[in-house]
C-alpha cells in the first residue's frame, strides 16, 4: 500500500519549473538598458507570450517556466524590435532559448543592436523644400552585377522637406524620392 501511495505521489508530481532571466544591454556599448520590454513565448505558439519591462539595471526575469523551447524578443524606444541572438537588425534569424534540466537560463545577455538613421532634406532647383514626398531607402548589399535590393524602408518629407528613416540595419543604401511638388495658395 505504501508503495502504491509513493507511486501515485510520483506520477502526480508537478513538472519542474525553471527561471529565465538576464540583462538587456546596448549592443555596442554594453551598457544595461532600462525600460526595455522583453517578450517571452513558447516557440510553438508565440501568441501565448508574457512580457516584463527591464529595471534600471537592464535585468528581466520570468519565473515558473516549464521545460521547452522559447522565443525571446525585446523592443525599446530608439531600437527596432529584435529577437535573441540576431546578428543584424531584420535578419530574421535568431536563437531559441532551451529551458530544462542542466540549461543555464538565468544569465542571458540580450545585446540589443542600435539601428542607423538616414535623414535629409529634399529641395527643388530653387532651393525650396518639397513636402509630401515618399522617400525610399533601399538596402543594396554587393556591388556591380552582384548588387541587388535586399530591403526597402520608407519615410516622408514634412512641411520643411525634411525626412528621417530610423531603425535601419547597417549597410549601403540607395535613396529615392517620389511624388510631385504640391501647389499652395496663401
C-alpha positions as CSV (number, residue, x, y, z in Angstrom):
1,X,0.0,0.0,0.0
2,X,2.8,2.4,0.9
3,X,4.5,1.6,-2.5
4,X,1.2,2.4,-4.3
5,X,0.9,5.8,-2.5
6,X,4.5,6.7,-3.3
7,X,4.0,5.7,-7.0
8,X,0.8,7.8,-7.2
9,X,2.6,10.7,-5.5
10,X,5.5,10.4,-8.0
11,X,3.1,10.3,-11.0
12,X,1.0,13.2,-9.8
13,X,4.1,15.3,-9.1
14,X,4.0,18.7,-10.9
15,X,6.6,19.1,-13.6
16,X,9.6,21.1,-12.6
17,X,9.6,24.8,-13.2
18,X,12.6,26.9,-14.2
19,X,13.7,30.6,-14.3
20,X,14.6,32.6,-17.4
21,X,16.4,35.7,-16.5
22,X,19.1,38.0,-17.8
23,X,20.1,41.5,-18.8
24,X,19.3,43.6,-21.8
25,X,22.4,45.6,-22.9
26,X,23.2,48.1,-25.7
27,X,24.8,46.0,-28.4
28,X,27.7,48.5,-29.0
29,X,28.5,49.9,-25.6
30,X,27.4,47.0,-23.4
31,X,25.5,49.4,-21.0
32,X,22.4,48.0,-19.4
33,X,19.1,49.3,-21.0
34,X,16.3,50.3,-18.7
35,X,12.7,50.3,-19.7
36,X,13.1,47.7,-22.5
37,X,10.1,45.4,-22.9
38,X,11.1,41.7,-23.0
39,X,8.7,39.2,-24.6
40,X,8.9,35.5,-23.8
41,X,6.7,32.9,-25.7
42,X,6.7,29.2,-26.4
43,X,8.2,28.5,-29.8
44,X,5.2,26.5,-30.9
45,X,2.7,29.3,-30.1
46,X,4.0,32.8,-29.9
47,X,0.5,34.2,-29.1
48,X,0.9,32.8,-25.5
49,X,3.6,35.4,-24.6
50,X,4.4,37.0,-21.3
51,X,6.3,40.3,-21.1
52,X,8.2,42.4,-18.5
53,X,9.9,45.7,-18.5
54,X,13.6,45.9,-17.5
55,X,14.6,47.8,-14.4
56,X,17.3,50.5,-14.3
57,X,19.9,47.7,-14.3
58,X,18.5,46.2,-17.5
59,X,17.5,43.0,-15.8
60,X,14.5,40.9,-16.6
61,X,13.1,37.6,-15.1
62,X,10.4,35.1,-15.9
63,X,9.5,32.6,-13.1
64,X,7.5,29.3,-13.3
65,X,8.7,28.3,-16.8
66,X,8.2,24.7,-17.9
67,X,10.9,22.8,-19.9
68,X,10.8,23.5,-23.6
69,X,11.9,25.9,-26.4
70,X,11.0,29.5,-26.1
71,X,11.4,32.7,-28.2
72,X,12.8,35.9,-26.5
73,X,12.4,39.3,-28.1
74,X,13.0,42.9,-26.9
75,X,11.7,46.3,-28.0
76,X,12.8,49.7,-26.7
77,X,12.2,53.2,-27.9
78,X,15.1,54.1,-30.2
79,X,15.7,50.4,-31.3
80,X,14.0,48.1,-33.7
81,X,12.3,45.1,-32.1
82,X,14.8,42.2,-32.1
83,X,14.8,38.5,-31.3
84,X,17.5,36.8,-29.2
85,X,20.9,36.4,-30.9
86,X,20.0,38.3,-34.1
87,X,23.3,39.3,-35.7
88,X,21.9,42.3,-37.5
89,X,18.5,44.1,-37.5
90,X,15.8,42.5,-39.6
91,X,18.0,39.4,-40.2
92,X,15.0,37.2,-39.2
93,X,17.4,34.5,-37.9
94,X,17.5,34.1,-34.1
95,X,18.2,31.5,-31.4
96,X,15.6,29.8,-29.3
97,X,16.0,29.6,-25.5
98,X,16.1,25.9,-24.4
99,X,14.7,25.5,-20.9
100,X,15.2,22.4,-18.8
101,X,17.5,20.4,-16.5
102,X,21.1,21.4,-16.9
103,X,20.4,24.5,-19.0
104,X,21.7,27.9,-17.8
105,X,18.8,30.2,-18.4
106,X,19.3,32.6,-15.6
107,X,22.3,34.6,-17.0
108,X,21.1,35.6,-20.5
109,X,22.8,38.6,-22.1
110,X,20.5,40.1,-24.7
111,X,22.5,42.5,-26.9
112,X,20.1,45.0,-28.5
113,X,21.6,46.3,-31.7
114,X,21.1,50.0,-32.3
115,X,19.8,51.0,-35.7
116,X,21.1,53.5,-38.1
117,X,19.2,56.6,-39.4
118,X,19.1,58.3,-42.8
119,X,18.0,61.9,-42.7
120,X,18.0,64.7,-45.2
121,X,16.1,67.5,-46.9
122,X,14.6,67.5,-50.4
123,X,14.5,70.8,-52.3
124,X,13.6,71.8,-55.8
125,X,16.0,73.5,-58.2
126,X,15.3,76.9,-56.5
127,X,16.2,75.5,-53.0
128,X,12.6,75.4,-51.9
129,X,11.7,72.5,-49.7
130,X,9.4,69.8,-51.2
131,X,6.8,68.5,-48.7
132,X,4.8,65.3,-49.1
133,X,7.3,63.2,-50.9
134,X,7.8,59.5,-50.2
135,X,11.4,58.6,-49.5
136,X,12.6,55.1,-50.1
137,X,15.9,53.8,-48.6
138,X,16.8,50.6,-50.4
139,X,19.5,48.4,-48.8
140,X,21.8,47.2,-51.6
141,X,24.4,44.7,-50.4
142,X,27.0,43.8,-53.0
143,X,28.1,45.9,-56.0
144,X,28.3,45.7,-59.8
145,X,26.4,42.7,-61.2
146,X,26.1,41.3,-57.7
147,X,24.3,44.4,-56.3
148,X,20.6,43.9,-55.5
149,X,17.9,45.5,-53.4
150,X,17.6,43.4,-50.3
151,X,15.3,45.6,-48.1
152,X,13.3,48.7,-48.6
153,X,12.4,51.2,-45.8
154,X,10.1,54.3,-46.2
155,X,9.8,57.8,-44.9
156,X,8.1,61.0,-45.9
157,X,9.1,64.6,-46.2
158,X,7.5,67.0,-43.8
159,X,6.4,70.6,-44.4
160,X,10.1,71.7,-44.4
161,X,11.1,69.0,-46.9
162,X,12.9,67.0,-44.2
163,X,12.7,63.3,-43.8
164,X,14.0,60.7,-41.3
165,X,14.1,56.9,-41.7
166,X,15.1,55.2,-38.4
167,X,15.9,51.7,-37.3
168,X,18.0,50.7,-40.3
169,X,20.4,47.8,-40.3
170,X,24.0,48.7,-41.1
171,X,24.7,48.7,-44.8
172,X,24.8,50.6,-48.1
173,X,21.6,52.3,-49.3
174,X,20.2,53.8,-52.4
175,X,17.8,56.7,-51.5
176,X,14.9,57.6,-53.9
177,X,12.3,60.4,-53.6
178,X,9.0,60.0,-55.4
179,X,5.9,62.3,-55.7
180,X,5.3,65.8,-57.0
181,X,5.5,69.3,-55.6
182,X,2.2,70.5,-54.3
183,X,0.9,73.9,-55.1
184,X,-0.1,76.1,-52.1
185,X,-2.2,79.2,-52.1
186,X,-1.5,81.7,-49.3
